[in-house]
Amino acid sequence: MKQIISMNKGDEKLTIHQAFENFIAEKKALQLSADTIKAYRVKFKAFTDFFSDDNLCCEISSSTVFQFIEFLKARNPDIKTVTINTYLVCV
């Protein structure tokens, strides 16, 4: 299932932390496993190591995503594309 996150009017003022917690609440409502939720949190932590969770959602651009990919590659030069994609689910 492809991940699609839609934002409603007014959501542009959400921090990425707030948006992520909304994402987690949605996944819990969909009854995803505790292990899946934990994995999302680990991936989100990697993103917030790169980009502060105090930033607003509207501050994330395609450039931010490409820079995050480069950040992941710098941390682990052997990282596989499929692994990078799992990190991008939470961005």
MITORLUM-463883 format. One record per atom (N, C-alpha, C): residue number from 1; z, x, y. Coordinates in Angstrom, 3 decimals, decimal comma, always signed. Layout:
N
+------+----------+----------+----------+
| doke |       c3 |       c1 |       c2 |
+------+----------+----------+----------+
|  NUM |        Z |        X |        Y |
...
+------+----------+----------+----------+
END
This chain:
91
+------+----------+----------+----------+
| doke |       c3 |       c1 |       c2 |
+------+----------+----------+----------+
|    1 |   +0,000 |   +0,854 |   -1,174 |
|    1 |   +0,000 |   +0,000 |   +0,000 |
|    1 |   +0,000 |   +0,896 |   +1,233 |
|    2 |   -0,913 |   +0,686 |   +2,125 |
|    2 |   -1,001 |   +1,463 |   +3,360 |
|    2 |   +0,089 |   +1,009 |   +4,321 |
|    3 |   +0,722 |   +1,967 |   +4,948 |
|    3 |   +1,802 |   +1,685 |   +5,888 |
|    3 |   +1,230 |   +1,341 |   +7,257 |
|    4 |   +1,568 |   +0,202 |   +7,765 |
|    4 |   +1,137 |   -0,202 |   +9,098 |
|    4 |   +2,368 |   -0,627 |   +9,875 |
|    5 |   +2,576 |   -0,012 |  +11,009 |
|    5 |   +3,694 |   -0,396 |  +11,866 |
|    5 |   +3,114 |   -1,004 |  +13,116 |
|    6 |   +3,473 |   -2,228 |  +13,387 |
|    6 |   +2,986 |   -2,861 |  +14,605 |
|    6 |   +4,124 |   -2,929 |  +15,606 |
|    7 |   +3,761 |   -2,783 |  +16,844 |
|    7 |   +4,765 |   -2,863 |  +17,899 |
|    7 |   +4,539 |   -4,122 |  +18,701 |
|    8 |   +5,616 |   -4,787 |  +19,018 |
|    8 |   +5,556 |   -5,971 |  +19,859 |
|    8 |   +5,723 |   -5,564 |  +21,310 |
|    9 |   +5,372 |   -6,462 |  +22,199 |
|    9 |   +5,550 |   -6,190 |  +23,622 |
|    9 |   +7,011 |   -5,840 |  +23,873 |
|   10 |   +7,234 |   -4,780 |  +24,595 |
|   10 |   +8,591 |   -4,327 |  +24,887 |
|   10 |   +9,052 |   -3,213 |  +23,959 |
|   11 |   +8,388 |   -3,055 |  +22,797 |
|   11 |   +8,776 |   -2,016 |  +21,849 |
|   11 |   +8,481 |   -0,616 |  +22,367 |
|   12 |   +7,594 |   -0,510 |  +23,355 |
|   12 |   +7,259 |   +0,809 |  +23,876 |
|   12 |   +8,465 |   +1,507 |  +24,498 |
|   13 |   +9,542 |   +0,772 |  +24,754 |
|   13 |  +10,747 |   +1,379 |  +25,324 |
|   13 |  +11,744 |   +1,782 |  +24,242 |
|   14 |  +11,391 |   +1,582 |  +22,994 |
|   14 |  +12,254 |   +2,002 |  +21,897 |
|   14 |  +12,193 |   +3,512 |  +21,742 |
|   15 |  +13,341 |   +4,114 |  +21,445 |
|   15 |  +13,309 |   +5,520 |  +21,059 |
|   15 |  +12,764 |   +5,587 |  +19,642 |
|   16 |  +12,341 |   +6,781 |  +19,236 |
|   16 |  +11,842 |   +6,877 |  +17,870 |
|   16 |  +12,971 |   +6,643 |  +16,869 |
|   17 |  +14,194 |   +6,974 |  +17,253 |
|   17 |  +15,343 |   +6,692 |  +16,381 |
|   17 |  +15,503 |   +5,176 |  +16,184 |
|   18 |  +15,439 |   +4,423 |  +17,255 |
|   18 |  +15,571 |   +2,966 |  +17,158 |
|   18 |  +14,436 |   +2,375 |  +16,319 |
|   19 |  +13,223 |   +2,847 |  +16,550 |
|   19 |  +12,077 |   +2,350 |  +15,791 |
|   19 |  +12,228 |   +2,695 |  +14,310 |
|   20 |  +12,733 |   +3,900 |  +14,028 |
|   20 |  +12,926 |   +4,292 |  +12,634 |
|   20 |  +13,974 |   +3,413 |  +11,962 |
|   21 |  +15,057 |   +3,113 |  +12,665 |
|   21 |  +16,077 |   +2,243 |  +12,081 |
|   21 |  +15,520 |   +0,838 |  +11,838 |
|   22 |  +14,636 |   +0,363 |  +12,698 |
|   22 |  +13,958 |   -0,919 |  +12,461 |
|   22 |  +13,081 |   -0,826 |  +11,209 |
|   23 |  +12,380 |   +0,289 |  +11,065 |
|   23 |  +11,549 |   +0,556 |   +9,895 |
|   23 |  +12,403 |   +0,520 |   +8,622 |
|   24 |  +13,556 |   +1,179 |   +8,657 |
|   24 |  +14,456 |   +1,221 |   +7,493 |
|   24 |  +14,982 |   -0,180 |   +7,176 |
|   25 |  +15,344 |   -0,936 |   +8,203 |
|   25 |  +15,828 |   -2,307 |   +7,983 |
|   25 |  +14,754 |   -3,148 |   +7,295 |
|   26 |  +13,506 |   -2,972 |   +7,726 |
|   26 |  +12,398 |   -3,696 |   +7,111 |
|   26 |  +12,246 |   -3,298 |   +5,640 |
|   27 |  +12,326 |   -2,009 |   +5,359 |
|   27 |  +12,166 |   -1,527 |   +3,984 |
|   27 |  +13,310 |   -2,017 |   +3,097 |
|   28 |  +14,521 |   -2,072 |   +3,655 |
|   28 |  +15,647 |   -2,603 |   +2,886 |
|   28 |  +15,445 |   -4,086 |   +2,597 |
|   29 |  +14,938 |   -4,819 |   +3,576 |
|   29 |  +14,665 |   -6,246 |   +3,382 |
|   29 |  +13,609 |   -6,456 |   +2,297 |
|   30 |  +12,697 |   -5,498 |   +2,180 |
|   30 |  +11,672 |   -5,546 |   +1,140 |
|   30 |  +12,192 |   -5,030 |   -0,199 |
|   31 |  +13,463 |   -4,661 |   -0,220 |
|   31 |  +14,184 |   -4,209 |   -1,412 |
|   31 |  +13,624 |   -2,922 |   -2,012 |
|   32 |  +13,220 |   -1,996 |   -1,143 |
|   32 |  +12,834 |   -0,689 |   -1,640 |
|   32 |  +14,073 |   +0,000 |   -2,197 |
|   33 |  +13,877 |   +0,904 |   -3,112 |
|   33 |  +15,008 |   +1,562 |   -3,773 |
|   33 |  +15,780 |   +2,455 |   -2,792 |
|   34 |  +17,025 |   +2,694 |   -3,146 |
|   34 |  +17,871 |   +3,585 |   -2,337 |
|   34 |  +17,265 |   +4,983 |   -2,278 |
|   35 |  +16,640 |   +5,423 |   -3,369 |
|   35 |  +15,995 |   +6,745 |   -3,374 |
|   35 |  +14,826 |   +6,805 |   -2,399 |
|   36 |  +14,067 |   +5,730 |   -2,303 |
|   36 |  +12,950 |   +5,680 |   -1,362 |
|   36 |  +13,460 |   +5,720 |   +0,070 |
|   37 |  +14,514 |   +4,951 |   +0,355 |
|   37 |  +15,110 |   +4,943 |   +1,696 |
|   37 |  +15,623 |   +6,341 |   +2,037 |
|   38 |  +16,278 |   +6,984 |   +1,074 |
|   38 |  +16,788 |   +8,344 |   +1,286 |
|   38 |  +15,631 |   +9,303 |   +1,589 |
|   39 |  +14,531 |   +9,173 |   +0,855 |
|   39 |  +13,361 |  +10,034 |   +1,081 |
|   39 |  +12,801 |   +9,828 |   +2,481 |
|   40 |  +12,749 |   +8,570 |   +2,939 |
|   40 |  +12,292 |   +8,300 |   +4,306 |
|   40 |  +13,194 |   +9,002 |   +5,318 |
|   41 |  +14,490 |   +8,968 |   +5,087 |
|   41 |  +15,424 |   +9,616 |   +6,019 |
|   41 |  +15,214 |  +11,132 |   +6,053 |
|   42 |  +14,974 |  +11,736 |   +4,905 |
|   42 |  +14,719 |  +13,181 |   +4,842 |
|   42 |  +13,452 |  +13,526 |   +5,618 |
|   43 |  +12,409 |  +12,734 |   +5,414 |
|   43 |  +11,140 |  +12,981 |   +6,113 |
|   43 |  +11,298 |  +12,778 |   +7,625 |
|   44 |  +12,044 |  +11,754 |   +8,001 |
|   44 |  +12,270 |  +11,506 |   +9,426 |
|   44 |  +13,068 |  +12,644 |  +10,051 |
|   45 |  +14,023 |  +13,194 |   +9,312 |
|   45 |  +14,817 |  +14,329 |   +9,815 |
|   45 |  +13,894 |  +15,506 |  +10,126 |
|   46 |  +12,908 |  +15,742 |   +9,274 |
|   46 |  +11,955 |  +16,829 |   +9,536 |
|   46 |  +11,201 |  +16,566 |  +10,836 |
|   47 |  +10,816 |  +15,310 |  +11,055 |
|   47 |  +10,116 |  +14,984 |  +12,295 |
|   47 |  +11,022 |  +15,191 |  +13,502 |
|   48 |  +12,292 |  +14,798 |  +13,395 |
|   48 |  +13,192 |  +14,958 |  +14,541 |
|   48 |  +13,616 |  +16,413 |  +14,737 |
|   49 |  +13,426 |  +17,257 |  +13,738 |
|   49 |  +13,605 |  +18,699 |  +13,951 |
|   49 |  +12,503 |  +19,218 |  +14,875 |
|   50 |  +11,358 |  +18,547 |  +14,813 |
|   50 |  +10,200 |  +18,922 |  +15,615 |
|   50 |  +10,169 |  +18,188 |  +16,961 |
|   51 |  +10,496 |  +16,917 |  +16,946 |
|   51 |  +10,328 |  +16,026 |  +18,105 |
|   51 |  +11,596 |  +15,191 |  +18,237 |
|   52 |  +12,323 |  +15,347 |  +19,299 |
|   52 |  +13,629 |  +14,705 |  +19,453 |
|   52 |  +13,588 |  +13,200 |  +19,217 |
|   53 |  +14,606 |  +12,692 |  +18,516 |
|   53 |  +14,653 |  +11,252 |  +18,247 |
|   53 |  +15,065 |  +10,446 |  +19,467 |
|   54 |  +15,346 |  +11,123 |  +20,583 |
|   54 |  +15,614 |  +10,431 |  +21,850 |
|   54 |  +14,326 |  +10,098 |  +22,602 |
|   55 |  +13,214 |  +10,682 |  +22,162 |
|   55 |  +11,926 |  +10,393 |  +22,799 |
|   55 |  +11,525 |   +8,950 |  +22,524 |
|   56 |  +10,719 |   +8,415 |  +23,411 |
|   56 |  +10,230 |   +7,047 |  +23,249 |
|   56 |   +9,028 |   +7,018 |  +22,317 |
|   57 |   +8,867 |   +5,900 |  +21,638 |
|   57 |   +7,710 |   +5,731 |  +20,743 |
|   57 |   +6,399 |   +5,971 |  +21,476 |
|   58 |   +6,327 |   +5,512 |  +22,705 |
|   58 |   +5,085 |   +5,640 |  +23,459 |
|   58 |   +4,744 |   +7,100 |  +23,772 |
|   59 |   +5,675 |   +8,012 |  +23,533 |
|   59 |   +5,422 |   +9,429 |  +23,776 |
|   59 |   +4,754 |  +10,118 |  +22,592 |
|   60 |   +4,633 |   +9,428 |  +21,475 |
|   60 |   +3,975 |   +9,991 |  +20,305 |
|   60 |   +2,479 |   +9,731 |  +20,430 |
|   61 |   +1,716 |  +10,812 |  +20,375 |
|   61 |   +0,256 |  +10,711 |  +20,474 |
|   61 |   -0,364 |  +11,334 |  +19,226 |
|   62 |   -1,658 |  +11,240 |  +19,127 |
|   62 |   -2,336 |  +11,900 |  +18,001 |
|   62 |   -2,095 |  +13,404 |  +18,063 |
|   63 |   -2,011 |  +13,939 |  +19,266 |
|   63 |   -1,715 |  +15,364 |  +19,431 |
|   63 |   -0,337 |  +15,704 |  +18,859 |
|   64 |   +0,632 |  +14,823 |  +19,077 |
|   64 |   +1,977 |  +15,025 |  +18,529 |
|   64 |   +1,911 |  +15,105 |  +17,007 |
|   65 |   +1,147 |  +14,213 |  +16,410 |
|   65 |   +1,033 |  +14,183 |  +14,946 |
|   65 |   +0,390 |  +15,469 |  +14,434 |
|   66 |   -0,679 |  +15,921 |  +15,074 |
|   66 |   -1,330 |  +17,159 |  +14,641 |
|   66 |   -0,404 |  +18,366 |  +14,821 |
|   67 |   +0,365 |  +18,381 |  +15,888 |
|   67 |   +1,324 |  +19,463 |  +16,096 |
|   67 |   +2,425 |  +19,418 |  +15,039 |
|   68 |   +2,839 |  +18,219 |  +14,638 |
|   68 |   +3,835 |  +18,078 |  +13,581 |
|   68 |   +3,291 |  +18,615 |  +12,250 |
|   69 |   +2,030 |  +18,344 |  +11,978 |
|   69 |   +1,409 |  +18,877 |  +10,765 |
|   69 |   +1,447 |  +20,400 |  +10,787 |
|   70 |   +1,118 |  +20,994 |  +11,915 |
|   70 |   +1,172 |  +22,457 |  +12,047 |
|   70 |   +2,612 |  +22,965 |  +11,892 |
|   71 |   +3,576 |  +22,226 |  +12,415 |
|   71 |   +4,997 |  +22,553 |  +12,265 |
|   71 |   +5,371 |  +22,580 |  +10,774 |
|   72 |   +4,941 |  +21,562 |  +10,028 |
|   72 |   +5,231 |  +21,509 |   +8,591 |
|   72 |   +4,597 |  +22,687 |   +7,857 |
|   73 |   +3,357 |  +23,013 |   +8,218 |
|   73 |   +2,662 |  +24,137 |   +7,585 |
|   73 |   +3,337 |  +25,469 |   +7,906 |
|   74 |   +3,851 |  +25,602 |   +9,120 |
|   74 |   +4,549 |  +26,836 |   +9,505 |
|   74 |   +5,849 |  +26,986 |   +8,721 |
|   75 |   +6,531 |  +25,862 |   +8,490 |
|   75 |   +7,781 |  +25,894 |   +7,716 |
|   75 |   +7,530 |  +26,184 |   +6,245 |
|   76 |   +6,387 |  +25,731 |   +5,749 |
|   76 |   +6,050 |  +25,915 |   +4,341 |
|   76 |   +4,541 |  +26,108 |   +4,208 |
|   77 |   +4,093 |  +27,356 |   +4,229 |
|   77 |   +2,652 |  +27,620 |   +4,178 |
|   77 |   +1,959 |  +27,072 |   +2,922 |
|   78 |   +2,702 |  +26,832 |   +1,863 |
|   78 |   +2,122 |  +26,333 |   +0,613 |
|   78 |   +2,147 |  +24,809 |   +0,506 |
|   79 |   +2,526 |  +24,124 |   +1,587 |
|   79 |   +2,642 |  +22,662 |   +1,538 |
|   79 |   +1,282 |  +22,038 |   +1,232 |
|   80 |   +1,294 |  +21,045 |   +0,374 |
|   80 |   +0,067 |  +20,351 |   -0,028 |
|   80 |   -0,225 |  +19,196 |   +0,932 |
|   81 |   -1,486 |  +18,845 |   +1,025 |
|   81 |   -1,912 |  +17,749 |   +1,895 |
|   81 |   -1,207 |  +16,450 |   +1,529 |
|   82 |   -1,073 |  +16,176 |   +0,252 |
|   82 |   -0,418 |  +14,935 |   -0,176 |
|   82 |   +1,047 |  +14,916 |   +0,272 |
|   83 |   +1,692 |  +16,065 |   +0,289 |
|   83 |   +3,080 |  +16,144 |   +0,758 |
|   83 |   +3,148 |  +15,899 |   +2,257 |
|   84 |   +2,227 |  +16,482 |   +2,991 |
|   84 |   +2,171 |  +16,238 |   +4,438 |
|   84 |   +2,014 |  +14,748 |   +4,705 |
|   85 |   +1,158 |  +14,098 |   +3,940 |
|   85 |   +0,941 |  +12,671 |   +4,123 |
|   85 |   +2,207 |  +11,863 |   +3,902 |
|   86 |   +3,067 |  +12,304 |   +2,990 |
|   86 |   +4,331 |  +11,572 |   +2,774 |
|   86 |   +5,233 |  +11,697 |   +4,002 |
|   87 |   +5,140 |  +12,803 |   +4,713 |
|   87 |   +5,914 |  +12,972 |   +5,952 |
|   87 |   +5,375 |  +12,048 |   +7,046 |
|   88 |   +4,093 |  +11,844 |   +7,057 |
|   88 |   +3,465 |  +11,056 |   +8,115 |
|   88 |   +3,764 |   +9,561 |   +8,013 |
|   89 |   +4,222 |   +9,107 |   +6,873 |
|   89 |   +4,570 |   +7,706 |   +6,709 |
|   89 |   +5,639 |   +7,294 |   +7,717 |
|   90 |   +6,531 |   +8,212 |   +8,033 |
|   90 |   +7,667 |   +7,888 |   +8,917 |
|   90 |   +7,389 |   +8,192 |  +10,383 |
|   91 |   +6,209 |   +8,658 |  +10,701 |
|   91 |   +5,894 |   +8,976 |  +12,103 |
|   91 |   +5,258 |   +7,781 |  +12,770 |
+------+----------+----------+----------+
END
